[in-house]
Amino acid sequence: MAKQTQRLDKFLAATTDLTRSLAKKALHREEVKVNGEVVKNPAVQIGDQDEVTWLDQELQDVGLRYLLVHKPLGYECTTRSSHHPLVLDLLDLPSKHLIQTVGRLDVETSGLLLMTDDGQWLHKITSPRYQKDKVYWAELAEPLQEDAEKRVAEGLLLEGEDKPTQPATLERLTPTQVRLTVTEGRYHLVRRIFAALGNHVVRLHRESVAGIHLNTQELPAGAWRYLTEQEVHQAMQTPGN
Ligand code: URA
């Protein structure tokens, strides 16, 4: 899934480990050639047919990437941490600095994490406007209360907030195991919903987002795969799914 044309400095940042500002410096030092000619202007447009070299190495545009990562427990979704390994460490890919997580999971949550360098797609999946379904499996400290499904479906007031949660769907699997489908992306939402019900989440795992499912048999914790084109398009188009 390649881009049509893009600025040269952006192309360099996408195909090397240079940032945009370091790419501009490399251009200024006359290290970059387009179709055999030195080019210093960072705004020059690069298309699919152009051959770009930096220090005489040909650069290949990796295109837009869409990944499904099985996030293990104990990993952080941020780009820097002194306490935990990063999900980015699981990826052996060029230009990793361009890849962002599509929403976040807590350190102590495992499961499906989407990652991409396509900012527009990321926005469509995470924006509250599109209300994409996110499905979680949770293990609770206490058996679920009788009226929990009804209260979750009606929306709950979370501690420290004045706007109730959007209606969500709760499925009781065993007295202490549940599946919860939410459409919002509030901070620690699932843990706080169960706290509002007087319970406590002891294990949390995300099974799907926007209709994209994690198959844990095919993809063990720490592994990842590219999304299929169909998954990329379906996730964007299907409302609330
Ligand atoms: N809700 C949580 O509480 N934690 C997550 O990681 C995701 C949703």
Boltz pocket constraint, residues with backbone or C-beta under 6 A from the ligand:
constraints:
  - pocket:
      binder: B
      contacts: [[A, 104], [A, 105], [A, 106], [A, 109], [A, 186], [A, 187], [A, 188], [A, 189], [A, 190], [A, 191], [A, 192], [A, 204]]
      max_distance: 6.0
